[in-house]
Structures are given as C-alpha cells and as structure tokens.
Amino acid sequence: MAKTKRRAPRQAWACAAVMLLSLAACRRDMPDPEAPAAEPVAAVQAMARAMADNDLVAYAKLSVPAGQYTRLQQAWAQGHSRWPLTELPLHDQLLPMLQALSAADGSQQLQRSFDRQLAGQTTAVRQAAQSMGLFGVQYLRHQDSYTASQQAHYIQVVETLAAWAADAPISDRARARASIGVLTAAARATGFSDDAQLQQAGLEESLRRLGPFIGSMKAVLASYGLDLDASMRGIAGELLSQQGDNALVRLEYPLAGKVITLQIPLTRREGHWYLTRTLADTDALLRHAEAAQAGSPSLPDAPADSGEDATVPAKP
C-alpha cells in the first residue's frame, strides 16, 4: 500500500488524462435516462451528452436496458461489480488517485513531484510527447488483437494526442499549481478513498459523487487545450448498415483540432439501441456476479464477437 501511495501522485496527471480519453469518442439537451434514444446514432449521442454533463447516472442508465441496470446495482451492492467505472481505461488507478489527491499533503506531494519532473522542461516534455506518440503508433500497428477499424481509430487518437501534448503548456508551474488545487478539492469532495466506501454508497450515489470529479479533470485538461466536452458534444454520425437488431454506425468527433473517425456496432434490445460491446461485457459480468452470489463456479466467457470489423472506443 505504501508503494501505491508514493507512486500515485506521479501518476495522477497521466491517469486523469487517460481515463477521460475514452470518453472523447462517445450533444444537445439533457437526455432522459428513462427514454433512451430510438435510433443507433442518437443513442450514442445521448450517452455522449450525459458524459459531457458529468451525469454518470444518466450515462449508466442509457448504456444498458432497465432490467440489466437494476441487476448491476445489485451486483455493485454485493461487491461483485464496479460497472460502469470498469469501462474506464486504468480504472484500477481511480481509487489510488483519489486517495493521493485527497490526502492531507496531497497537493504538496503533487507539486513537489511536478517540480522534480516537469517544471520548466518545455523541450523535454515536447520530445517525450513526440517519442510516446511514435512508440504508441508502432505498438498499435503490431498488435493483432485489434480489428483494422479499431487500429485505425486508435492510431488517429494517439497521433492527435501526442501532437497536443507536445504543444500544451504542461511544464508551466503556475498552471500546474492551479490545476492541482482544483483536482485535490474535487477528490476530497467525493469522500472516496477505498472500495468499501464505494460499496457502502451504492452504484448511483457513487456515480453522483464522482461526476463532479470527472468534470474537474475535464476542466483541467481543457485549460491545457484538450476540450473533451467539445469532443463529446460535437459527435456526429451516420448509419452504415442495419440487419434486424444489429447496426453499424460511422462516427466522427473533434479532438484537439483534428477530426477523428470510427465505426461502432450497436445492438437493439427491448426496443432501444446500445453499444454491442457494452451489452456483451455487462451480460458476462452479471453471469459471473450471479454465479458468485450463488456460490457456484463460473468459467470465463469467450470474447464477444460483434460480427463486424468495427471499433468500440471505450477500452483501448
């Protein structure tokens, strides 16, 4: 645990950014969680609006059918699930990050870490961003676990973010101090530092309290020129194909001055459209949770196959 506490302040900036990058792929009025959008593209836009509004409860309700949502609440209460938090990249770093940020000396530790590693290092930061971008692209090109569409999407994102990071004022000490203040206050306001507190609060209360923290992280990133709310509110798309209850949509969204494109499969269930991968993931999660609650062994599920060469951006 001590090791985690020492490392967490150093990882806080990276974790805050990476956890939110997945949201950039996913506008207009507050969605009604009880009435999910009927059309595939509109369904994705509704989820994106909820995330832009920092309304994690609405996002969760729009992501799965009502019956499944109720079962996910129960699985959370029983300690078998932390969905939808597990949909975030580096979700296992959320609690260590909250713990580090909300610690009595959290802001001082972060500032010292920033001063040692980044303060005034404009050239070094730019070179590191460029190097990480090149490395990321090469890594993605040699991965055989992604479809061609997924690979193309992730490469666009990595190249765009590397270019943003190279020009962003990341090494500015005054800006960092202000950002640290925003993040530490937001982390303390959640009241969370361990999993037991999440379980006690329950799924909806946990999401309500975490929403402003996510909003604060997005505000910090926006102050550095990465406006993820603009990405989510600017999402547009078209229906590429539909066969019965399965559809494939093409989406595009703005990210750091570029336009990113991707394809996502959706599935219609109970009259509404949902991301195919989210349904597959939560179906598997609930089978395991219910088996664990019954005290029965549960074998791992095979990876879901959408049947399309499509991209699902939530989990790079």
KEBASE-673496 format. One record per residue: x, y, z of N, C-alpha, C, O in turn. Coordinates in pm, whole numbers, plus 50000, padded with zeros to 5 digits. Layout:
<rs>
XYZXYZXYZXYZ ...
</rs>
This chain:
<rs>
500824988050000500005000050000500865012550000500545022249931 501965012350078502835024050082503415027049946503545038649907 503755016349874504315018449741503295025249650503635034249574 502035020849660500985027049579500835041649610500655049849520 500905045149741500735059049779501855067749725501625079349688 503075062249719504185070249668504065072349519504395083049468 503595061949449503545063049303502345071049255502395077449151 501265070649331500025076549283500145091249248499615095149144 500815099849329500905113949289501585115649155501195124349077 502585107549127503295108848999502405104748883502565109648772 501465095748910500615090748803499345098848787498595096648692 499085108248878497775114748880497465121848749496355120848697 498475129248694498215136448570497905126648457496935128448383 498725116348444498515106748335497185099648350496445097948253 496875095248474495625088148497494435096948462493485092448398 494485109548506493365118648480493125119948330491985120048285 494205120948254494055122548109493565109748044492615109947967 494225098548074493905086148005492495081348038491815076047951 492055083148162490725078748199489665086048120488575080748097 489975098348077488985106248006489075104747855488135108247785 490165099747804490315098847659489265089847599488785092347488 488885079347670487875070347619486535077247603485725073247520 486295087547683485015094347677484905103147554483805106747512 486045106647495486025116047383485315110247262484845117847177 485215096947250484565090947135483065089447156482265087847064 482805089947265481405087147295480625100447296479415100547319 474885156147179475015170047225473645174347247473145171647138 473005177847296472325189947277471465192547397471715202647461 470505184847436469735187247557470035176247656470605165947619 469665178347782469855167947883469045155647844467835156747824 469685143747832468945131847793468015127147905468285129448023 466935120747866466035114547963466475100147979466285092147888 467075096448095467585082948113466505072248103466805060748073 465235076048126464155066348120463655064147978462855055147954 464135072247883463675070747746464865071347651465065081447584 465665060547645466845060447558466465063147412465375059647367 467385069147340467145072747200466835060347118467415049647140 465915061947021465465050446944466405046846830466465035146791 467125056346776467975053746661469425051546705469855057146806 470185043346630471555040046671472455052046696473085052946801 472535061346600473415072946617472935081646732473745086446812 471625083746742471075091846851471365085546986471555092747085 471405072346993471705065547119473115068847165473335071447283 474075068647073475455072047107475555086547149476245089847245 474865095447076474895109647109474305112247248474805120847320 473265104947284472655106847416473635103047527473735109947628 474355091947508475355088047607476475098447616476965101547724 476855103747500477895113947497477455126547569478235132647642 476195130647550475695142447619475725140547770476085149747844 475365128747816475375126047959476785127348015476965132748124 477775122347942479155123347989479625137847986480335142148077 479245145347884479635159447877479015167347993479595177148039 477845162948039477185169348153477655163748287477145167648392 478625154748284479145148348406478065140548480478165138448601 477035136348408475935128948469476185114048448475685108048352 476955108148538477325094148523476145084848544476115073948488 475175088948625473985080648645473195079648515472785068748475 472985091048449472285090948321473045082548219472455074848144 474365084048217475175076248124474975061348148474805053648053 475005057148274474835043048306473455038048263473345027148207 472415045948290471065041748254470855041148104470065033048055 471545049748032471425049647886472255038647822472085035647703 473155032547898474095022847842473555008747837474035000647757 472575005447921472044991847931470534992347951470015002547998 469814981647918468374981147944468064982348092468914979348177 466844986748123466454989348262466624977148352467104978448465 466214965548304466334953448387467774950148418468104946248530 468624951548319470044948848340470654959048435471514955648516 470214971548426470724981948515470404978648660471254980248748 469194974048687468814970248823469694958948875470114959148990 469964949248790470834938148831472264942948856472944937648944 472714952648779474054958148800474134965848932475174965648999 473054972548970473004978849101473164968549213473884970749310 472484957349197472564946749298473964940849304474494938249412 474554938749187475914933149183476894942649249477834938149315 476704955649232477554965649299477404964349450478404963749522 476164963849497475894963249641476494950649703476864950649821 476574939849624477104927149674478624926149659479224916249699 479234936449601480684936549586481204928949465482394926149457 480314925549370480724917849253480944926349129481334921049025 480684939349136480804947849017481084962249058480614966949162 481864969048973482034983448986481744990048851482235000948821 480934983248769480474989148643479585000948675478784999948768 479695012348602480445014648478481865020048498482515023648400 482345020748622483715025648643484735016848572485765021648526 484435003848562485364994648497485424996548346486264990548280 484545004948292484625008148149485735018248120486105020148005 486255024748224487295034748205488665028348190488945018548259 489525033348103490905028748099491565031548234491275041748298 492445022648278493155024348406492175026148522492455033448616 491035019348514490045020748621490605016348756490145021048861 491595007348754492165002748881493025013548947493445011849061 493275024548877494035035648935493135046548992493635056249049 491805045248977490905055649024491005057749174491195069049220 490895047049252490935048449397492315053049446492375061949530 493435047249397494735052549437494895067349405495495074849483 494355071749291494455085749254493635094349349494095104849394 492395090049380491565097549474492225098049612492195108349679 492815086949651493475086349782494645096149786494805103449884 495445096249682496615105049679496195119749673496775128149742 495195122749591494775136649576494095142049702494245153849735 493365133449773492615138149888493405137350018492905141450123 494625132150012495455131350133495735145350186495715155150112 496005146050317496245159050380497375166650312497325178850301 498415159350266499555165650200499555162750050500585163649984 498375159349996498305155549855498775166449761499535163649667 498345178749784498725189549693500225192349699500845195149597 500795191449821502235193749834503045182749764504045185649699 502605170249778503315159249712503255160849561504265159049492 502075164149510501945165849365502815177349315503455176149211 502835188349388503635199749345505125196349346505855200049254 505565189249451506975185149456507315175749341508365176949278 506405166449313506635157249202506705164749070507555161848986 505805174449051505815182548929507115190348918507725190848811 507545196549027508765204649025509975196148988510865200748916 510025183749039511165174949009511165170448864512225169648802 510015167448811509945160548683509615169248563510085166548453 508805179848583508265186848467508495201848464508565207648355 508615208248578508655222848583509725228548490510905225248504 509335237048396510265243648307510885234848200511725239548123 510485222248193511105212948099510335212547966509925201947920 510145224147906509335225047785509865216347673509115208747613 511145217247645511735209447536511665194547566511325186547479 511975190847689511935176747727510525171047717510345159747672 509545178847760508155174347752507745172447607507085162647573 508135181947520507785180947379508425168447316507775161247241 509675166147348510355154447293509745141547345509585131847271 509385141447475508765129547532507425126647467507105115047438 506625137047443505315135347380505475129747239504735120747197 506445135147166506665130247030507125115747030506675107646949 508025112447123508525098747132507415089047170507315078147113 506595093047267505495084347310504485082447198503915071647183 504265092947119503365091547007503885081646904503135073146856 505165082646871505765073346775505725059046828505395049746755 506065057546956506045044247016504625038547015504425026846982 503645046947052502265042247056501765037646921501095027346911 502095045146818501655041346683502305028346640501635019546585 503595026846664504275014446628503695002546704503524991746648 503415004646831502814994046913501474989646854501204977746841 500634999246819499314996146767499404988946632498614979946604 500364992946550500494986746418500934972246425500734964546331 501534968446537501994954646551501104946146640501444934846672 499964951546679499014943946760498034936446670497454942346579 497854923646696496904916046617495584913546690494734906046642 495414919846807494184918046884493124928346847491994927546896 493474938146762492524948346719492074945846576492844940646494 490844949546545490404949146407491084960546332491684969446393 490994960346200491604970946119490984984446153491684994646159 489664984646176488994997146209489405002246346489625014246365 489494993346442489964997246575491365003046568491645013546625 492234995946498493625000246487493705014246425494445022846474 492935016646319492955029746253492475040646347493035051646349 491445037746425490915047646519491935050946626492195062646654 492525040646688493465042946797494715050446749495255058746822 495155047446626496315054546573495995069346555496825077846587 494795072546504494385086546493494435093546629494945104646640 493905086746732493845092746866495245094946922495535105646975 496105084946910497455085946965498235097146896498885105146962 498165097746764498895108146691498365122146728499155131546744 497065123446741496465136346775496845140746915497195152346937 496785131447010497105134947148498595137647166498985146147246 499415130547093500855133147101501165147247051501985154347110 500515151346942500715164846889500205175246988500835185647007 499055172447050498525181747151499495183147269499815194247311 499955171747321500835172047438502155179247408502715185847495 502635177947287503895184547251503785199647255504765206547283 502595205047229502405219647226501725225147351501695237247371 501175216347435500435220847554501405226347660502545221747667 500975235947740501835241947843501975233047967501735237548079 502355220547946502385210748055503435214248159503275210848276 504505220748118505595223648212505425236848286506305240748362 504305243848265504055256748329503745254748477502735248548511 504575259848564504445257348708503205263948767502505257748848 502915276348729501755283348784500455276348743499535275048824 500385272048618499205264948571499055251848645497945247848681 500175244948668500135232248740499635234148883498835226148932 500095244648949499645247249087498135249249091497455243849179 497605256948997496155259348993495395246348966494355243749027 495935238248875495275225548841495285215948960494295209148986 496395215449031496495206849148495455210849252494835202349315 495275223949270494275228549365492875224149328492095220049414 492555224849198491225220649151491025205649174489975201449222 492035197749139491905183249149491855178349293491075169349324 492675183949379492655179449519491325182849585490785174649659 490775194849559489475198449616488375189249565487515184949642 488405186149436487385177449378487485163249432486465156849458 488705158349450488895144849504488375143949647487695134349683 488685153949728488225153749868486705154449876486105148449966 486085161549783484625162949785483915149749759482765148149800 484565140249691483915127449667483735119449796482755112249811 484675120849888484625112950011485055098549992484855090250081 485655095449877486055081649848487575080149851488305088449796 488035069549916489455066049911489655050949910490785046349893 488585043049930488725028549922487445022349869486395028849861 487545009549833486425002749769485245000849863484095001049818 485494999149992484404997350088483475009350088482265007850104 484035021250069483215033350067482335033749942481195038149948 482875029149830482065028249708480905018449727479775021449689 481205006949785480154996949804479075002049899477885000049874 479475008550005478515013750100477625024550038476435025250068 478195032849953477425043549889476455038149786475405044149762 476785026949724475945021449619476285027349483476995037349473 475775021049379476135024949243475735039349213476585047349173 474475042949232474025056249191474655067349274475075077449218 474725065749406475325076149488476805077749457477315088849456 477485066649432478905067449394479075075249265479955083849256 478235072449167478345079449039477995094149054478635102648991 477015097449137476665111549159477835119149220478105130549181 478525113049313479625119749380480885120149294481705129149310 481035110549205482205110449117482035119548995483025123648934 480795122748958480555131148841481285144448846481955147948749 481195152048956481925164748963483435163048956484135171748904 483945151849007485385149448998485805147348852486805152848808 485025139448779485285137848636485215151348565486035154348478 484225159448604484105172648545485325181348573485765188848486 485865180348693487055188148728488265183648646489055191948601 488405170648626489505165848543489375170848400490375174848339 488165170848347487965175948212488275190848205488835195648107 487875198248311488155212648312489655215348313490125224648247 490405207348388491855208848391492445206148252493275213848204 492015195248190492515192148056492145203147957492935206547869 490935208747970490525219647880491415231847898491695238947801 491875234248021492765245748044494105243847976494845253447955 494425231347942495655228447868495395226847719496295223047643 494165229647676493855229147534493235216247485493085214347365 492855207347576492215194747537490785194947588490525191147703 489865199247505488465201047544487675188447510487165187047398 487565179347607486855166847583485345168747578484655161047511 484835178847647483395181547636483035185547492481995181647441 483915193347428483675197047289483705184747200482945183747103 484575175247233484625162647158483305155147170482765150247071 482795154347292481575146747315480345153847259479455147347203 480295166947273479145174347222479195175747069478175178547006 480355173947012480495175546867480395162646789480665162546669 480015151846853479945139046784478835139046680477725143746706 479135133846563478165132746454478325118746394479355112346411 477305114146324477415100746269476375097546164475465105346137 476535085946105475605080946006475475065846020476405059046063 474315060845984474065046545988474635040145862474225043445751 475585031045879476195024345765475395012145721475245009645602 474895004745818474124992845784473264988745902473564992046017 472174981645872471324976145977470704963245929470114962645821 470854952946009470244940045981469504935746107470124931246204 468204937046106467424933346223467794941946343467684954146339 468244935446448468594942446572470074945946581470554949146689 470784945246471472214948746469472454960046370471944959946258 473254969746414473534981246328475004984746338475664981846438 475514991146234476874996246232476815010946198476215014746097 477425019346282477405033746257478825038846239479775033446294 478925049446159480185056546143480065069546220479125077246201 481045072046307481035084146388482255092646360483295087546317 482135105546383483295114346382483135124646493482025128746527 484285128646547484245138446656485535146546654486575141646611 485455159146701486655167546705487525164146825487005161346933 488835164246807489755161746918491025169746893491765167046798 491275179546978492495187646970492745193046830493875192546780 491705198146767491855204446636491785194846519491875199246404 491645182146543491525172246436490125166146438489395167546536 489765159346331488515151946325488835137046324489525132246234 488335130046423488595115646439487385107846390486245111646416 487625096946318486535088646268486665074446323487755069746354 485515067846336485495053946384484175047546347483215054246307 484135034446361482905026846340482575019046467483465013646533 481285018346500480845011546621479615003146591478675008046529 479604990446635478394982246622477454984446740477914985746854 476174984946714475164986146818474154974846806473964969046699 473504971846917472504961346922471214966946980471254974447078 470074963346920468794967746973468274957147070468204945247038 467934961747189467394952747291466244960047361466384971647402 465134953347374463944959047438463554972347372463094981547440 463734973147240463284984647165464244996347159463925006547098 465424995147221466385006147222467755001147181468044989247187 468615010747137469925007347086471015009647192471005019647264 471935000047199473035000647295474324996047225474264988747126 475485000447278476754995747224476854980647242476654975447351 477164973747134477204959047137478194954047241477904944647315 479344960447247480354955547340479934957847485480214949547571 479264968847513478794971347650477804960547692477874955547804 476894957047603475934946547636476644933247661476314926147756 477604929847577478324917247594479104917247726479094907247799 479774928447756480564929247879479674928248003480004920948097 478554935448003477694935248121476934922048134476664917548245 476574915748022475974902448029476924892648097476514885148186 478184892948055479174883948114479404887248261479504878248345 479494900148292479704904448431478584899348520478834894448630 477344900548475476204896348556476154881248573475764876348679 476544873848470476594859148486477574855448594477284847048679 478754861548592479764858548693479304863048832479504855948930 478694874948839478244880148968477164871249029477184868549149 476244866748946475164858448999475664844649035475174838549130 476644839548960477244826748996478004827949128477934819149213 478734839049144479474841149269478534842649387478814837649496 477424849649367476464851449475475834838149516475524835949633 475664829249417475074816049445476124806149495475784794949533 477384810249494478454801349539478824790849438479384780449474 478504793449310478804783849204480024788349126480234800349107 480854778649078481994782448994481494787748861480464783348811 482214797048805481834803048677483044803648587484064809448623 482914797748467484024797648373484094810948299483064817248277 485304815248260485424827748184484654826948054484574816347992 484104837948013483384838447886484354841247772485364848047790 484024835847655484814838847536484604853447498483534858947524 485614859847438485454873747398484254875547305483994867147219 483544886447323482384889047239482814891947097483824898647074 482054886847000482324889246859481164897046802480054891946794 481434909346763480364917846712479924914046572478864918146526 480754906246504480424902546368480764913246266480454911746148 481404924046310481764934946220483204938846246483724937246356 483844944046143485164949846160484954963946210485054973546134 484674965246339484234977946391485024981746516485704973446576 484904994346551485654999646663484735002446781483645008046764 485164998646898484495002547021485505009947105486405003547160 485405023347119486475031347175486605031147326487575036547380 485645024947397485675026247542486865019647606487285023747714 487435009347540488535002147603489685000147506489704990147435 490625009147500491745007647409492634996247452493634993447386 
</rs>
